[in-house]
Amino acid sequence: MADLSNVMCEFCKVGYHAPFERFEKIAVTPNGPAFLMRCNICGSLWYETLHSARQVEPSEALKMYPEIKL
């Protein structure tokens, strides 16, 4: 994955954590459950599952959720 840390906000540089109000749910995998979340401050994309969350690039998000528009 490319280094996106230079475009991330201070919150996302630390990781996926509260305040969660800054995230917008933009896609859902119901049988996961898994969610594609976008930070409303910096636009970073995060793939959240029941056990963890990781940052994803737009190209990876589009492979997982081809129906979304970024």
C-alpha positions in Angstrom: 0.0 0.0 0.0 1.2 3.5 -0.8 2.2 5.8 2.1 -0.8 8.0 2.5 0.3 9.5 5.9 1.0 12.9 4.4 -2.7 13.4 3.5 -4.2 12.0 6.7 -5.6 14.1 9.5 -4.0 13.9 12.9 -6.6 11.4 14.1 -6.2 9.0 11.2 -2.4 9.1 11.5 -2.8 7.6 14.9 -5.3 5.0 13.6 -8.9 4.1 13.5 -10.3 5.3 16.9 -12.8 7.6 18.5 -14.2 10.1 17.8 -16.1 7.8 15.4 -18.5 10.6 14.5 -15.8 11.8 12.0 -16.5 8.7 9.9 -19.1 8.2 7.2 -20.2 4.7 6.3 -20.1 4.5 2.5 -20.5 0.7 1.9 -21.5 -2.4 3.7 -20.8 -6.1 3.3 -23.8 -7.6 5.2 -22.6 -11.1 5.5 -19.2 -9.9 7.0 -20.2 -7.7 8.6 -17.7 -5.3 7.2 -17.9 -1.6 6.4 -16.1 0.9 4.2 -15.7 4.1 6.2 -14.5 7.5 5.1 -13.0 10.1 7.4 -14.9 13.4 7.0 -11.9 15.4 7.9 -9.2 14.0 5.6 -11.1 11.5 3.3 -9.0 8.5 4.3 -10.8 5.2 3.6 -10.9 2.5 6.3 -12.1 -1.1 6.0 -13.7 -2.1 9.3 -14.5 -5.6 10.4 -15.7 -7.0 13.7 -12.0 -7.6 14.8 -10.0 -4.7 13.2 -9.8 -1.8 10.8 -7.2 -0.9 8.3 -6.7 1.9 5.9 -7.3 1.1 2.2 -6.5 2.9 -1.0 -9.3 4.0 -3.3 -8.3 1.4 -5.9 -8.7 -1.4 -3.3 -12.0 0.0 -2.0 -13.3 0.0 -5.6 -12.3 -3.7 -6.0 -14.2 -4.6 -2.8 -17.2 -2.4 -3.6 -17.4 -1.8 -7.3 -20.8 -0.1 -7.0 -19.5 2.9 -5.0 -18.5 6.3 -6.3 -15.5 7.9 -4.6 
